[in-house]
Amino acid sequence: MELIFALSEQVNYWLQRLEFYEAVPEFLRRAEPASRGLTNGPPYYASKRGGAFQLIRGQRYTVGDAALFPILHVRNSPLRGRF
């Protein structure tokens, strides 16, 4: 079985951080939430370093007996400008 999820960098960060699928240490370092977003009212997600999602996009990860492929929703691509 193959699963393709159109999920944000933030969602993939928490899925890896909470060990739902194999963690990529460099992705976790780059995608870690920055304090500027957490201390804002209301809080929002902003990563500490850019380019984290490119490290995992389209890669194959195993979740149980299924394959998971992180991708961005079509509205988030290309990764520039407003949508």
mmCIF file of the C-alpha atoms, coordinates in Angstrom:
data_MODEL
# 
_entry.id   MODEL 
# 
loop_
_atom_site.group_PDB 
_atom_site.id 
_atom_site.type_symbol 
_atom_site.label_atom_id 
_atom_site.label_alt_id 
_atom_site.label_comp_id 
_atom_site.label_asym_id 
_atom_site.label_entity_id 
_atom_site.label_seq_id 
_atom_site.pdbx_PDB_ins_code 
_atom_site.Cartn_x 
_atom_site.Cartn_y 
_atom_site.Cartn_z 
_atom_site.occupancy 
_atom_site.B_iso_or_equiv 
_atom_site.pdbx_formal_charge 
_atom_site.auth_seq_id 
_atom_site.auth_comp_id 
_atom_site.auth_asym_id 
_atom_site.auth_atom_id 
_atom_site.pdbx_PDB_model_num 
ATOM 1  C CA . MET A 1 1  ? 0.000  0.000  0.000  1.00 0.00 ? 1  MET A CA 1 
ATOM 2  C CA . GLU A 1 2  ? 1.229  3.531  -0.795 1.00 0.00 ? 2  GLU A CA 1 
ATOM 3  C CA . LEU A 1 3  ? 0.087  6.712  0.930  1.00 0.00 ? 3  LEU A CA 1 
ATOM 4  C CA . ILE A 1 4  ? 0.656  10.163 -0.530 1.00 0.00 ? 4  ILE A CA 1 
ATOM 5  C CA . PHE A 1 5  ? 0.022  13.011 1.902  1.00 0.00 ? 5  PHE A CA 1 
ATOM 6  C CA . ALA A 1 6  ? -0.226 16.642 0.882  1.00 0.00 ? 6  ALA A CA 1 
ATOM 7  C CA . LEU A 1 7  ? 0.950  18.027 4.204  1.00 0.00 ? 7  LEU A CA 1 
ATOM 8  C CA . SER A 1 8  ? 2.730  21.156 5.288  1.00 0.00 ? 8  SER A CA 1 
ATOM 9  C CA . GLU A 1 9  ? 6.262  21.338 6.631  1.00 0.00 ? 9  GLU A CA 1 
ATOM 10 C CA . GLN A 1 10 ? 4.772  21.899 10.085 1.00 0.00 ? 10 GLN A CA 1 
ATOM 11 C CA . VAL A 1 11 ? 2.677  18.717 9.967  1.00 0.00 ? 11 VAL A CA 1 
ATOM 12 C CA . ASN A 1 12 ? 5.621  16.662 8.711  1.00 0.00 ? 12 ASN A CA 1 
ATOM 13 C CA . TYR A 1 13 ? 7.793  18.132 11.486 1.00 0.00 ? 13 TYR A CA 1 
ATOM 14 C CA . TRP A 1 14 ? 5.379  16.909 14.162 1.00 0.00 ? 14 TRP A CA 1 
ATOM 15 C CA . LEU A 1 15 ? 4.838  13.524 12.502 1.00 0.00 ? 15 LEU A CA 1 
ATOM 16 C CA . GLN A 1 16 ? 8.603  12.938 12.534 1.00 0.00 ? 16 GLN A CA 1 
ATOM 17 C CA . ARG A 1 17 ? 9.137  14.496 15.963 1.00 0.00 ? 17 ARG A CA 1 
ATOM 18 C CA . LEU A 1 18 ? 6.424  12.250 17.461 1.00 0.00 ? 18 LEU A CA 1 
ATOM 19 C CA . GLU A 1 19 ? 7.924  9.235  15.631 1.00 0.00 ? 19 GLU A CA 1 
ATOM 20 C CA . PHE A 1 20 ? 4.956  8.455  13.359 1.00 0.00 ? 20 PHE A CA 1 
ATOM 21 C CA . TYR A 1 21 ? 7.509  7.916  10.609 1.00 0.00 ? 21 TYR A CA 1 
ATOM 22 C CA . GLU A 1 22 ? 11.290 7.830  10.251 1.00 0.00 ? 22 GLU A CA 1 
ATOM 23 C CA . ALA A 1 23 ? 12.907 11.065 11.393 1.00 0.00 ? 23 ALA A CA 1 
ATOM 24 C CA . VAL A 1 24 ? 15.418 12.932 9.239  1.00 0.00 ? 24 VAL A CA 1 
ATOM 25 C CA . PRO A 1 25 ? 17.668 14.738 11.760 1.00 0.00 ? 25 PRO A CA 1 
ATOM 26 C CA . GLU A 1 26 ? 18.572 17.638 9.438  1.00 0.00 ? 26 GLU A CA 1 
ATOM 27 C CA . PHE A 1 27 ? 14.899 18.174 8.566  1.00 0.00 ? 27 PHE A CA 1 
ATOM 28 C CA . LEU A 1 28 ? 13.993 18.267 12.272 1.00 0.00 ? 28 LEU A CA 1 
ATOM 29 C CA . ARG A 1 29 ? 16.755 20.814 12.960 1.00 0.00 ? 29 ARG A CA 1 
ATOM 30 C CA . ARG A 1 30 ? 15.674 23.094 10.115 1.00 0.00 ? 30 ARG A CA 1 
ATOM 31 C CA . ALA A 1 31 ? 11.914 22.709 10.620 1.00 0.00 ? 31 ALA A CA 1 
ATOM 32 C CA . GLU A 1 32 ? 11.946 23.257 14.389 1.00 0.00 ? 32 GLU A CA 1 
ATOM 33 C CA . PRO A 1 33 ? 9.483  26.048 15.260 1.00 0.00 ? 33 PRO A CA 1 
ATOM 34 C CA . ALA A 1 34 ? 11.102 29.463 15.692 1.00 0.00 ? 34 ALA A CA 1 
ATOM 35 C CA . SER A 1 35 ? 10.319 31.333 18.892 1.00 0.00 ? 35 SER A CA 1 
ATOM 36 C CA . ARG A 1 36 ? 9.082  34.387 16.957 1.00 0.00 ? 36 ARG A CA 1 
ATOM 37 C CA . GLY A 1 37 ? 6.044  32.422 15.817 1.00 0.00 ? 37 GLY A CA 1 
ATOM 38 C CA . LEU A 1 38 ? 5.372  30.752 19.142 1.00 0.00 ? 38 LEU A CA 1 
ATOM 39 C CA . THR A 1 39 ? 5.521  33.999 21.116 1.00 0.00 ? 39 THR A CA 1 
ATOM 40 C CA . ASN A 1 40 ? 3.271  35.844 18.690 1.00 0.00 ? 40 ASN A CA 1 
ATOM 41 C CA . GLY A 1 41 ? -0.403 36.309 19.566 1.00 0.00 ? 41 GLY A CA 1 
ATOM 42 C CA . PRO A 1 42 ? -1.997 34.239 18.109 1.00 0.00 ? 42 PRO A CA 1 
ATOM 43 C CA . PRO A 1 43 ? 0.905  31.805 17.657 1.00 0.00 ? 43 PRO A CA 1 
ATOM 44 C CA . TYR A 1 44 ? 1.901  30.672 14.168 1.00 0.00 ? 44 TYR A CA 1 
ATOM 45 C CA . TYR A 1 45 ? 4.409  28.245 12.724 1.00 0.00 ? 45 TYR A CA 1 
ATOM 46 C CA . ALA A 1 46 ? 7.664  29.532 11.291 1.00 0.00 ? 46 ALA A CA 1 
ATOM 47 C CA . SER A 1 47 ? 10.708 27.294 10.955 1.00 0.00 ? 47 SER A CA 1 
ATOM 48 C CA . LYS A 1 48 ? 14.106 28.204 12.380 1.00 0.00 ? 48 LYS A CA 1 
ATOM 49 C CA . ARG A 1 49 ? 15.772 27.682 8.996  1.00 0.00 ? 49 ARG A CA 1 
ATOM 50 C CA . GLY A 1 50 ? 14.399 27.639 5.474  1.00 0.00 ? 50 GLY A CA 1 
ATOM 51 C CA . GLY A 1 51 ? 14.505 24.823 2.961  1.00 0.00 ? 51 GLY A CA 1 
ATOM 52 C CA . ALA A 1 52 ? 13.610 22.031 5.354  1.00 0.00 ? 52 ALA A CA 1 
ATOM 53 C CA . PHE A 1 53 ? 10.787 20.577 3.273  1.00 0.00 ? 53 PHE A CA 1 
ATOM 54 C CA . GLN A 1 54 ? 13.061 20.085 0.259  1.00 0.00 ? 54 GLN A CA 1 
ATOM 55 C CA . LEU A 1 55 ? 14.999 17.524 2.318  1.00 0.00 ? 55 LEU A CA 1 
ATOM 56 C CA . ILE A 1 56 ? 11.998 15.175 2.568  1.00 0.00 ? 56 ILE A CA 1 
ATOM 57 C CA . ARG A 1 57 ? 9.643  15.992 -0.333 1.00 0.00 ? 57 ARG A CA 1 
ATOM 58 C CA . GLY A 1 58 ? 8.878  13.056 -2.580 1.00 0.00 ? 58 GLY A CA 1 
ATOM 59 C CA . GLN A 1 59 ? 11.065 10.697 -0.547 1.00 0.00 ? 59 GLN A CA 1 
ATOM 60 C CA . ARG A 1 60 ? 9.705  7.267  0.336  1.00 0.00 ? 60 ARG A CA 1 
ATOM 61 C CA . TYR A 1 61 ? 9.214  6.476  4.022  1.00 0.00 ? 61 TYR A CA 1 
ATOM 62 C CA . THR A 1 62 ? 7.869  3.276  5.533  1.00 0.00 ? 62 THR A CA 1 
ATOM 63 C CA . VAL A 1 63 ? 4.985  3.457  7.999  1.00 0.00 ? 63 VAL A CA 1 
ATOM 64 C CA . GLY A 1 64 ? 4.151  -0.047 9.129  1.00 0.00 ? 64 GLY A CA 1 
ATOM 65 C CA . ASP A 1 65 ? 3.583  -1.907 5.854  1.00 0.00 ? 65 ASP A CA 1 
ATOM 66 C CA . ALA A 1 66 ? 2.687  1.227  3.872  1.00 0.00 ? 66 ALA A CA 1 
ATOM 67 C CA . ALA A 1 67 ? 4.812  3.708  1.933  1.00 0.00 ? 67 ALA A CA 1 
ATOM 68 C CA . LEU A 1 68 ? 4.469  7.431  2.691  1.00 0.00 ? 68 LEU A CA 1 
ATOM 69 C CA . PHE A 1 69 ? 5.557  10.215 0.308  1.00 0.00 ? 69 PHE A CA 1 
ATOM 70 C CA . PRO A 1 70 ? 5.515  13.782 1.726  1.00 0.00 ? 70 PRO A CA 1 
ATOM 71 C CA . ILE A 1 71 ? 4.393  16.328 -0.876 1.00 0.00 ? 71 ILE A CA 1 
ATOM 72 C CA . LEU A 1 72 ? 3.069  19.886 -0.792 1.00 0.00 ? 72 LEU A CA 1 
ATOM 73 C CA . HIS A 1 73 ? -0.471 20.716 -1.759 1.00 0.00 ? 73 HIS A CA 1 
ATOM 74 C CA . VAL A 1 74 ? -0.613 22.120 -5.291 1.00 0.00 ? 74 VAL A CA 1 
ATOM 75 C CA . ARG A 1 75 ? -1.529 25.533 -3.848 1.00 0.00 ? 75 ARG A CA 1 
ATOM 76 C CA . ASN A 1 76 ? 1.817  25.620 -1.994 1.00 0.00 ? 76 ASN A CA 1 
ATOM 77 C CA . SER A 1 77 ? 3.886  25.022 -5.101 1.00 0.00 ? 77 SER A CA 1 
ATOM 78 C CA . PRO A 1 78 ? 6.144  26.522 -6.288 1.00 0.00 ? 78 PRO A CA 1 
ATOM 79 C CA . LEU A 1 79 ? 7.687  27.453 -2.963 1.00 0.00 ? 79 LEU A CA 1 
ATOM 80 C CA . ARG A 1 80 ? 7.726  31.202 -3.496 1.00 0.00 ? 80 ARG A CA 1 
ATOM 81 C CA . GLY A 1 81 ? 5.333  34.095 -3.343 1.00 0.00 ? 81 GLY A CA 1 
ATOM 82 C CA . ARG A 1 82 ? 1.785  34.241 -2.062 1.00 0.00 ? 82 ARG A CA 1 
ATOM 83 C CA . PHE A 1 83 ? -0.907 31.784 -3.060 1.00 0.00 ? 83 PHE A CA 1 
# 
